[in-house]
């Protein structure tokens, strides 16, 4: 089972700020201690937006029930804070999960166009695992991967 979503408001903000930075990372929660998902701010899904609050609650429940892995794509806003563009909860951190995450974010056409126009100026930061490298090479082949 895979659950994924994109934050369209964050994608719109990324386009308006002309951000060409993408940070990809995974969080492994396969231990007896579990974990929790935090947004860029230090609040755990607390927001005025009812849909976002529901999303955060469902995310936490799924993480604890599935003991799966959370893959997340973020960027940085002008104030230097992390802005979550998309998340995916997958059974394992693999090429298909990262491809699904990138494809979900790239469905927002203005963001996809910005990143494709950026080409080599598009910077991706990750742990450079084999799955990430393969997915980035497939979805954003001309980007700079650090």
C-alpha positions as CSV (number, residue, x, y, z in Angstrom):
1,X,0.0,0.0,0.0
2,X,1.3,3.5,-0.9
3,X,-0.1,6.8,0.2
4,X,1.1,10.0,-1.5
5,X,0.2,13.6,-1.8
6,X,1.5,17.0,-3.0
7,X,1.2,20.3,-1.3
8,X,-0.1,22.6,-4.1
9,X,0.1,25.8,-2.1
10,X,3.8,25.1,-1.4
11,X,4.3,24.3,-5.1
12,X,2.7,27.7,-6.0
13,X,5.0,29.5,-3.6
14,X,8.0,27.7,-5.0
15,X,7.1,28.9,-8.5
16,X,6.5,32.5,-7.3
17,X,9.9,32.5,-5.5
18,X,11.6,30.8,-8.5
19,X,13.0,28.1,-6.2
20,X,15.2,25.6,-8.1
21,X,16.2,23.7,-4.9
22,X,14.7,20.3,-4.1
23,X,15.7,18.3,-1.0
24,X,14.8,14.6,-1.0
25,X,15.0,12.4,2.1
26,X,13.4,9.4,3.8
27,X,12.5,8.6,7.4
28,X,12.7,5.0,8.4
29,X,10.2,4.1,11.2
30,X,10.7,0.4,11.4
31,X,11.6,0.2,15.1
32,X,9.9,-0.4,18.3
33,X,10.0,3.4,19.1
34,X,8.2,4.6,15.9
35,X,8.5,8.3,15.2
36,X,6.6,11.4,14.3
37,X,6.2,13.7,11.3
38,X,7.1,17.3,11.7
39,X,6.4,20.1,9.3
40,X,9.0,22.9,8.6
41,X,7.8,24.7,11.7
42,X,8.0,22.9,15.1
43,X,4.3,22.1,15.1
44,X,3.1,18.6,14.4
45,X,0.4,19.2,11.8
46,X,-1.2,22.0,13.8
47,X,-2.8,24.4,11.4
48,X,-5.9,26.6,10.8
49,X,-6.6,24.7,7.6
50,X,-8.9,21.8,8.4
51,X,-7.8,19.8,5.3
52,X,-4.1,20.1,6.3
53,X,-4.9,19.2,9.9
54,X,-6.8,16.1,8.8
55,X,-3.9,15.2,6.5
56,X,-1.4,15.5,9.3
57,X,-3.6,13.3,11.6
58,X,-4.0,10.7,8.9
59,X,-0.2,10.8,8.2
60,X,0.6,10.1,11.8
61,X,-1.9,7.3,12.1
62,X,-0.7,5.6,8.9
63,X,2.9,5.8,10.0
64,X,2.2,4.2,13.3
65,X,-0.1,1.5,11.9
66,X,2.0,0.6,8.9
67,X,5.5,1.1,10.3
68,X,6.4,2.1,6.8
69,X,8.8,4.7,5.5
70,X,8.1,8.3,4.8
71,X,9.7,9.9,1.8
72,X,9.6,13.7,1.6
73,X,10.4,16.4,-0.9
74,X,11.1,19.9,0.5
75,X,12.4,23.2,-0.6
76,X,13.5,26.3,1.3
77,X,11.4,29.5,1.5
78,X,13.0,33.0,1.4
79,X,13.2,33.0,5.2
80,X,15.3,29.8,5.2
81,X,12.5,27.5,6.5
82,X,11.7,24.2,5.0
83,X,8.6,24.0,2.8
84,X,7.2,20.5,2.3
85,X,6.3,20.0,-1.4
86,X,5.1,16.4,-1.1
87,X,5.2,13.2,0.9
88,X,4.8,9.5,0.2
89,X,4.3,6.7,2.7
90,X,5.7,3.5,1.1
91,X,6.5,0.0,2.2
92,X,10.2,0.5,1.3
93,X,12.5,3.3,0.1
94,X,13.0,2.3,-3.6
95,X,13.2,3.7,-7.1
96,X,9.4,3.4,-7.7
97,X,8.6,5.3,-4.4
98,X,10.9,8.2,-5.3
99,X,9.6,8.2,-8.9
100,X,6.0,8.4,-7.5
101,X,7.0,11.2,-5.2
102,X,8.6,13.2,-8.0
103,X,5.8,12.5,-10.4
104,X,3.2,13.6,-7.9
105,X,5.0,17.0,-7.4
106,X,5.6,17.4,-11.1
107,X,1.9,17.1,-11.8
108,X,1.8,20.8,-10.9
109,X,2.7,22.1,-14.3
110,X,4.1,25.6,-13.4
111,X,6.5,23.9,-11.0
112,X,7.5,21.2,-13.5
113,X,8.1,23.9,-16.2
114,X,10.2,26.0,-13.8
115,X,12.4,23.0,-12.9
116,X,12.7,21.8,-16.5
117,X,13.7,25.3,-17.7
118,X,16.3,25.5,-14.9
119,X,18.1,22.5,-16.2
120,X,21.6,22.2,-14.7
121,X,20.7,25.1,-12.4
122,X,18.2,22.8,-10.7
123,X,19.8,21.6,-7.5
124,X,18.8,18.4,-5.7
125,X,20.1,17.5,-2.3
126,X,19.8,14.0,-1.0
127,X,21.7,11.2,0.6
128,X,22.6,10.0,-3.0
129,X,21.2,6.5,-2.4
130,X,20.8,4.3,-5.5
131,X,17.0,4.7,-5.5
132,X,17.2,8.5,-5.3
133,X,19.8,8.7,-8.1
134,X,17.8,6.4,-10.4
135,X,14.5,8.3,-9.8
136,X,16.1,11.8,-10.3
137,X,17.9,10.6,-13.4
138,X,14.5,9.4,-14.8
139,X,12.3,12.4,-13.8
140,X,14.8,15.4,-13.7
141,X,17.8,14.1,-15.8
142,X,19.6,17.4,-16.3
143,X,19.6,18.6,-12.7
144,X,22.6,18.9,-10.5
145,X,22.5,16.3,-7.8
146,X,24.5,16.9,-4.6
